[in-house]
Amino acid sequence: MKPIISAEHFLLIGHILSMAFGLAGLLIVLPNPEFVVNLPEFGKTAFAWSMAGGGVVYMLLATAAVAVYAYRTLGLWHWLGFMVPAIALSLCSELLGTSTGFPFGHYRYLTGLGYKVAGLVPFTIPLSWFYLGFSAYLLARAGLASRQIPNWVQYVGAIAFGATMLTSWDFVLDPAMSQTTMPFWVWEQPGAFFGMPYQNFAGWLGTGTVFMTVATLLWKAKPVTLPRTQLGLPLAIYLSNFAFATIMSVAAGIYIPIFLGVILGVVPAIAFYQLARAGASQAAMQSSDEMVATEITEIASVKVPIGVMPK
């Protein structure tokens, strides 16, 4: 078990460092060509690699980190029960969107995010739907499970909050990534929300809701024990990716989406994390009290035979 946890930490750290390296390239190196010219050969090679495949690497590392974590804490069925519909349905949604404009609006991907499926959607995009969607959904599910509410309310709430938290990340990411010095996608029909159509958010919310609903139904096929005290990785994935998007937005002079993302994404993510931990602590204390009460009852029920006195 320890090697698996070490692998999770290694992949998570690699993911965060890759994002930081990518930010440095996009915000410091790329806007200053003279900086690139003065770099040593090693620096020029690293910069070229970063521009060509940096986005692919950080998404692959995040996908691997979340996959290993999900397998360790939830098991094979629940890991694949979320990952397969998340990747498959989001890919279908993206292919439909880039082909017809539904459900996100008219847009197209440029270079920098890897091989494109059907020449339209980079293969890394459905992976990002998986690792961000899983992190958001699990935080919401574990937090709600710590409350004394009916199961169906937990399921519906986890889907609603999970999809909203996923969409909130896109509030911040999409405007900046489509308007940076080196954009990764463009809107062929710009909208009113910092260049994006409002339809985009409906598409994100709808796509997230669909694959989270499918995952919820698949998870019901087998009992699941939610990792209430081991939610550090999904929280780190969510917050680090939100921080990446925030820095990109600040650099582009875009602030309102950050405020919306914090209210609808960051605050609920941290709140659910704290609720899950508090619920686990309360359950542990209750279990301890029950064990003590059981021991007292057992001791009190011991009968000493008449005429037999302890020495």
C-alpha positions in Angstrom: 0.0 0.0 0.0 2.8 2.4 0.8 4.4 2.2 -2.7 1.0 3.1 -4.2 0.6 6.2 -1.9 4.2 7.2 -2.8 3.2 6.9 -6.5 0.2 9.1 -5.9 2.3 11.8 -4.3 5.0 11.6 -7.0 2.3 12.0 -9.8 0.6 14.8 -8.0 3.8 16.7 -7.4 4.8 16.2 -11.0 1.4 17.5 -12.1 1.7 20.7 -10.1 5.3 21.3 -11.2 4.3 20.7 -14.8 1.6 23.4 -14.5 4.0 25.8 -12.9 6.5 25.2 -15.7 3.8 25.8 -18.2 2.7 29.0 -16.6 6.3 30.3 -16.6 6.5 29.5 -20.3 3.1 31.1 -21.2 3.4 34.2 -19.1 7.1 34.9 -18.8 9.0 33.3 -21.7 6.5 33.5 -24.6 5.7 37.2 -24.3 9.4 38.1 -24.2 11.1 36.7 -27.3 14.4 38.2 -26.2 14.4 36.0 -23.1 14.2 32.9 -25.3 17.1 34.2 -27.5 19.3 34.6 -24.5 18.6 31.1 -23.1 21.3 28.5 -23.3 20.7 25.6 -25.7 19.3 23.5 -22.8 16.8 26.3 -22.0 15.8 26.6 -25.6 15.2 22.9 -25.9 13.2 22.8 -22.6 11.1 25.8 -23.8 10.4 24.1 -27.2 9.4 20.9 -25.4 7.2 22.8 -23.1 5.3 24.6 -25.9 4.9 21.4 -27.9 3.9 19.0 -25.1 3.7 20.6 -21.7 -0.1 20.7 -21.7 -0.2 17.0 -22.5 2.2 16.0 -19.7 0.5 17.8 -16.9 -2.9 16.3 -17.9 -1.4 12.8 -18.2 0.2 13.2 -14.7 -3.1 14.3 -13.2 -5.0 11.5 -14.8 -2.6 8.9 -13.5 -2.6 10.4 -10.0 -6.4 10.4 -9.8 -6.6 6.9 -11.3 -4.1 5.4 -8.8 -5.9 7.2 -6.0 -9.3 6.0 -7.1 -8.1 2.4 -7.4 -6.5 2.5 -4.0 -9.3 4.1 -2.0 -12.4 2.9 -3.9 -11.4 -0.3 -5.8 -11.4 -1.3 -9.4 -15.2 -1.2 -10.0 -15.7 2.3 -8.7 -12.6 3.7 -10.3 -13.6 2.5 -13.8 -17.2 3.1 -13.0 -16.4 6.8 -13.0 -13.5 7.1 -15.4 -15.1 5.2 -18.3 -18.3 7.2 -18.5 -16.5 10.5 -17.8 -14.1 10.0 -20.6 -16.5 8.5 -23.1 -19.4 10.9 -22.6 -17.2 14.0 -22.4 -15.5 13.0 -25.6 -18.8 12.5 -27.3 -19.9 15.9 -26.0 -16.7 17.6 -27.2 -16.9 15.9 -30.7 -20.5 17.0 -31.0 -19.6 20.5 -29.9 -16.7 21.0 -32.3 -18.7 19.5 -35.1 -22.1 21.2 -34.6 -21.7 23.9 -32.0 -24.0 22.0 -29.5 -23.8 21.9 -26.5 -21.0 24.4 -25.9 -21.2 26.8 -28.9 -19.0 27.1 -32.0 -15.3 26.6 -31.2 -12.3 24.7 -32.3 -9.1 23.4 -30.7 -5.6 24.6 -31.8 -2.3 22.9 -31.2 -0.5 22.2 -27.9 -2.8 19.7 -26.2 -1.8 16.5 -28.1 -3.2 14.3 -30.8 -6.8 15.1 -31.9 -9.5 12.5 -32.0 -11.1 12.6 -35.4 -9.0 15.7 -36.0 -11.2 17.7 -33.7 -10.7 17.1 -30.0 -7.3 16.6 -28.3 -7.2 13.2 -26.5 -6.2 15.0 -23.3 -9.4 17.0 -23.0 -11.7 14.0 -21.9 -8.9 13.1 -19.4 -9.3 16.6 -17.8 -13.0 16.1 -17.6 -12.3 12.8 -15.7 -9.8 14.0 -13.1 -11.5 17.3 -12.4 -15.0 15.8 -12.4 -13.9 12.9 -10.2 -12.3 15.3 -7.7 -15.3 17.6 -7.5 -17.8 14.7 -7.3 -15.9 12.8 -4.6 -15.5 15.8 -2.4 -19.2 16.5 -2.7 -20.2 12.9 -2.2 -18.0 12.4 0.9 -19.0 15.7 2.4 -22.8 15.0 2.0 -22.3 11.4 3.3 -21.2 12.8 6.6 -24.6 14.4 7.2 -27.7 12.5 8.4 -29.6 12.8 5.2 -31.3 10.2 2.9 -29.1 8.4 0.4 -31.0 9.7 -2.6 -30.4 13.3 -1.4 -26.7 12.5 -1.1 -26.6 11.2 -4.7 -28.5 14.1 -6.2 -26.6 16.6 -4.2 -23.2 15.1 -5.1 -24.2 15.2 -8.8 -25.5 18.8 -8.6 -22.6 20.2 -6.6 -20.0 18.1 -8.4 -21.2 19.4 -11.8 -21.4 22.9 -10.6 -17.8 22.8 -9.1 -16.6 21.4 -12.4 -18.3 24.1 -14.4 -16.9 26.8 -11.9 -13.4 25.7 -12.9 -14.2 26.4 -16.5 -15.6 29.9 -15.5 -12.0 30.8 -14.8 -10.0 28.6 -17.3 -11.9 29.1 -20.5 -11.6 32.9 -21.0 -7.9 33.0 -20.2 -6.9 29.9 -22.2 -8.7 31.2 -25.3 -7.2 34.7 -25.1 -3.6 34.0 -24.0 -0.6 34.8 -26.1 -0.7 31.2 -27.3 -4.4 30.2 -27.2 -5.3 26.5 -27.1 -8.8 26.9 -28.6 -10.7 29.7 -30.2 -14.4 30.7 -30.2 -15.6 31.1 -33.7 -18.7 32.7 -32.4 -17.6 34.9 -29.4 -20.1 35.4 -26.6 -20.9 38.0 -24.0 -19.1 36.4 -21.1 -15.5 37.5 -21.7 -15.6 36.1 -25.2 -17.5 33.0 -24.4 -21.2 32.2 -25.0 -23.3 31.5 -22.0 -24.3 28.3 -23.8 -20.8 27.0 -22.9 -21.6 26.8 -19.2 -24.9 25.0 -19.9 -22.9 22.5 -21.9 -20.4 22.0 -19.1 -23.1 21.7 -16.5 -25.1 19.3 -18.6 -22.2 17.1 -19.6 -20.9 16.8 -16.0 -24.4 16.0 -14.8 -24.8 13.2 -17.3 -21.6 11.3 -16.7 -21.8 11.9 -12.9 -25.3 10.4 -13.0 -24.1 7.4 -14.9 -21.2 6.9 -12.5 -23.6 7.2 -9.5 -25.8 4.4 -10.9 -22.8 2.2 -11.6 -21.4 2.8 -8.1 -24.8 1.6 -6.6 -24.1 -1.8 -8.1 -21.5 -2.5 -5.4 -21.2 -1.1 -1.8 -18.7 1.8 -1.6 -16.8 3.1 1.4 -16.0 6.7 0.8 -12.5 7.9 1.9 -13.6 10.7 4.3 -10.1 11.1 5.9 -8.2 10.7 2.6 -9.5 13.5 0.5 -6.2 15.4 0.3 -5.4 14.4 -3.3 -8.8 15.3 -4.9 -8.8 18.6 -3.0 -5.2 19.3 -4.2 -6.1 18.4 -7.8 -9.1 20.8 -7.7 -7.4 23.7 -6.0 -4.1 23.5 -8.0 -6.0 23.5 -11.3 -8.1 26.3 -10.1 -5.0 28.2 -9.1 -3.5 27.6 -12.6 -6.7 29.0 -14.2 -6.7 32.0 -11.8 -3.1 33.0 -12.6 -3.9 32.8 -16.3 -7.0 35.0 -15.8 -5.2 37.6 -13.7 -2.4 37.8 -16.3 -5.2 38.4 -18.9 -6.8 41.0 -16.7 -10.0 39.0 -16.2 -11.3 39.0 -12.7 -15.1 38.5 -12.5 -14.9 34.8 -13.5 -12.4 34.2 -10.6 -14.9 35.6 -8.1 -17.7 33.4 -9.5 -15.3 30.4 -9.5 -14.3 30.9 -5.8 -17.9 31.2 -4.7 -19.3 28.3 -6.6 -16.2 26.1 -6.7 -13.4 26.7 -4.2 -15.6 27.4 -1.2 -17.8 24.3 -1.7 -14.8 22.1 -2.3 -13.1 23.2 1.0 -16.4 23.0 2.8 -17.1 19.4 1.7 -13.6 18.4 2.6 -14.0 19.8 6.1 -17.5 18.2 6.5 -16.1 14.8 5.5 -13.2 15.0 8.0 -15.5 16.2 10.8 -18.0 13.4 10.0 -15.2 10.9 10.2 -13.9 12.2 13.5 -17.5 12.2 14.9 -18.0 8.6 13.7 -14.7 7.5 15.3 -15.6 9.1 18.7 -19.1 7.5 18.6 -17.5 4.1 17.8 -15.1 4.5 20.7 -17.9 5.4 23.1 -19.9 2.4 21.9 -16.9 0.1 22.5 -16.4 1.5 26.1 -20.1 1.1 26.8 -20.0 -2.5 25.5 -17.0 -3.3 27.7 -18.7 -1.9 30.8 -21.9 -3.9 30.1 -19.8 -7.1 29.7 -18.0 -6.5 32.9 -21.2 -5.7 34.8 -22.8 -8.9 33.5 -20.1 -11.2 34.8 -21.7 -13.3 37.6 -19.6 -14.6 40.5 -20.9 -18.0 41.8 -22.3 -18.0 45.3 -19.8 -19.1 47.9 -16.9 -18.4 45.7 -14.9 -15.3 46.8 -12.1 -13.9 44.7 -8.7 -14.2 46.4 
